[in-house]
Amino acid sequence: MQALEKILKNRKSLCFIDLEGTQFSHEMIAIGAVKVDLHKDGSIKKIHKGYYTLVKPKSRIGKVVTELTGITEKDVKENGVPFRVALNGLKKYMGFCFNKCLFVAFGNHDFRIMAQSLAHNLDVNKEDVETVIKHQFDLADFLSTYIKDENNNNLSLANFLKIFNIEFKGTQHNALADTLNTVYLYDAFLKNKEIVVNEYRKTLGMYRHLPEPIHLAIEKLSKKENVSAEEFESYVRNSLKWLSTQTDKILRKNPKNHQNSRLIRLLFRTQIEEWI
């Protein structure tokens, strides 16, 4: 896929990451990372053993986050490491690839957590954090171009996986489990071209910001129905008729602000009639 190739830029490795953060200060409390080696076409060659650690924040975790992740104040106090140590651990885990790889996350909130953690920890190498943020890739945003739900909304990680008939493995909102499932999603996207094509066809049919003739044509095509040149021509002409009617209504609303509104309507309608 050319769109993905432009993003990957012939990279040989990716670092999939997921971060959990505090409720209010958005500081990191857990990080999960999985290094993936790629073939030349961007498909997965090897999935390495993951990296995971709890991280001690400067602020309190928050009740909502604890309920969501299961991570408590006691957990980070007894088993967590400072943000500086966690970041150095990530850098060591990635090795020489750290400065060359793309950091892939499901959503952009993980990179906000990274930035907020830097703001609360002045002893951290700023350049390492900037490397992660600068070379970020939001997989959720990329996939949402092609796949959405029936209401044209973005999907969660678990629901994206279901599109490809994959069940979420592990516990949701566990940083390492979320990371691994993001890897599985990336892999499934590249291996199941027909599913992607079918889902993209549906998504195109739900676009509402396109000109009406194009939307009507795509809506039929997305249902695997044919659209002839004559049908498309009728869509264009009907759209112009509607435009003429709407312009007429707008100009009639406040004639005081349109001293020449009658002339404008006449000229506009004459032009439309010539077109159709």
N, C-alpha and C positions, 0 to 999 in steps of 0.2 A: 504494500500500500504506500503510494507516494507521499501522502500526508504524514504518515508515521516515519517514513524514511527521512524526511526533511527535519523532523524533530530529533531523531536518533543520531543523524550525521555520522554514520559509520562507526558509532561507538561499539566497543567490544564487550562492555560490561554496564550493567544497571545496578543501582542500589535502591531497592524498594524499602520504604520506611513508613512507619506509623507511630505517631506520638500521642500520648495521653497527657492532658494538661489540667491544671487547677481550674476551679469553677470561675473565679473572678480575675485573677492576675494572669491566667493562661500560661503559667510556667509548667515546664515539663515535669511529669511525675513518672513516666515510663517511656521507654523507646524500644521499638522492635525494628530490626533491619535484616534484609536478606539480599545477599549478593547473587547476581545472575549473570552468567556468561552468555553471549549471544553468537548466533551464526551471522553470516554476512547479510542475510535477508531480515534480520531483526528477531527471528524466532529464537526460542530458548535452547541453549546448548547444555547448560548445567545450572542446577540450583544448589547453592552452597548452604551449609548449616547456618542457621540464623544467629543473630546477636540480640540479646535482650538484657535489660537491666532496669531496676526501679531508680528513680532520681529524687533527691531531696529538694523540694522547693523552698523558697524563702517565705511564702505565704501558705495559708491553710488550704487544704484540698477542696473542701466544700461538700456538703451533703449530697447534692445531685450527682456529682462526679463519683463519689464513693459508691452510691447506689448503682450507677451505670457500669463502673469498671471493677468494683469490688476492692479497690485499693484504699486502704485506710491510713490515717496518720501514723499509726503504729508500724504499718508495713514499710513506709518510706523512711521512718526514723531508724528502724532496726536493720533494714535490708537495702535501703537506698544509698546511692553515691552522689556526690556533688555533680552539678551540671558539667563542670570542667572535666571531671573524670569520665562521665558518660560520653561526652563528645570525643575525648581522646580515645576511648574504647572503640567508638565508631570508626574513627580515623585508622586505628590499628587494624580493626577488622577488615576494612576495605583495602588496606595496603597502598601500593602505588596507584591504584585505581581511584583513590579518593578525589584527586584533583582533575580527573579526566572523565569520570562517569556522570550519568544523569541520575538525579534523585527523584524517584517516582513515588507519588503518594496518591491515595484515593481522596481527592479534595485538596483545597489549599490551606485548610486550617492548621495542618501540621507545620507549615512553614511560618505561620503566624506564631505558633507556640515556640518555634526555634528562635524567632526574633525577640519575643517577650522574655524568653529565658536568658538571652544575651543581655537584655536591659537590666535584669536583676542580678547578673553575675559578672562583675567587672574584671574578674581574674581569668576570664576565658579568652582564648585566642580569637579575636574578632574575625580574622581572615578565614578561619575554618567555618564559622557560622555563615559568613557571606558566600563562601563557596557552595554550601548546601542550598542557600536561598537563590543564588544566581543561577544554578543549574537545576532548577526544579522542573518537574513535569507532572501536571495534574491529570492523571489518567481518567478520573471521573468526568472532567470537563471535556476531554478529548472524545471519550466514548459517547457522551451525551449528544454529540453532533449527529450520531448515527442511530442511537437507540434511546427511546423514551417510553414512558408508560402510556396507557390508553388515553390519559388526559393531558398528554404532552409535557409531563413533569419528569424531572430527573429521577433516576432510580438509586436506591441504596446499594451498597456493596452486595448484600445478600440477595437482593432482587435482580441485580445484574447477573450474578452467578446462575440464578434460576433460568434466565433466558437461554443459557448454554447448558441447561440440565445438570448443573453442578450444585450440590448442597454445601453450605458453609461448613468448613471443617474447623473444629475447636470452639472456643468461646468468643462470642462477639465482644468487642471493646477490650479484648486482650491485645496489646500492641503487637506481639509476635504473630498471633493467630490472624489478626487483621492484615498484617503484612503478607503472610503466606497466601492468604486468600486473594489478595490483590495480584500476587504473582500468578495464581491459577487463572484469574480473570484475564490478565494480559495474554497468557498462553492460549486460553480458549478463544479469545477474540481473533487471534492470528490463525488458529487451526480450523475455525468454523466459518468459512467465507459465505456459505449459503445462508446460514442463520443471520449473519450481519447484513447481507443483501436484502433478505426478507424484512428484517426489522427496520432497515433504512428506508425501504419502500413505504412502510407504514408511517414512519416519522415524516417523510416528505409529504404524505397525504394530510398531515395535521398542521402544516405550516399555514399561518393565517396572515402573515405580513407581506405575502407575495401579491402582485397585481391579480385581480379576480380571474382574468382569462387563464393565466398560468396556473393559478391555484386549482381551478376546475379541471384543467387538463391533467395536472399531477394527481389530483384526487382519483380520477378515473384510472390512470396508469398504475397507481399504487394498489388498485384492486384487480390488476392484470386485465383491465379492459382497454380496448383500442380507442384511440382518438384520431379521427381523420382530419385532414387539412380543412375540410368544409365545416366540421364541428368547431374546430379552434377559431375559424373565421367568425362563426356565429357567436362564440363567447366574446370575441373582441367587439363586435358590433353591439351586442346587448349591453356590454359594459359601458360603451360610449353613450348609449341611450340613457342608461342610469345616471351617468355623470352629468349629462345635459339636464336631467330632471332635478338632480341635487343642486346644481349651480343655480337653477331657476329659483328653488326654494330659499337658498341662502341670500340671493340678491333681493328677494321680496321681503325679507324679515325687517329690514330697516332702510326703507327708501330714502330717508333724509340723509343718510351717509353715502348714498349712491345716486347722485344727481343724474347720472347718465346710465342708471341701471337698466332702463328699458332698451337703450341702444346696445348696451353690453350683452343683454340677454338675446337680442335679435341677432347680433353679429355671431355670438357663440353658437346659438342654435343653428344658424345658417351654415357655419363651418362644420358642425357635427353632421348635419344632414348631407353635406357634400361628401363626408368621409364614409357615411353608412348608406 
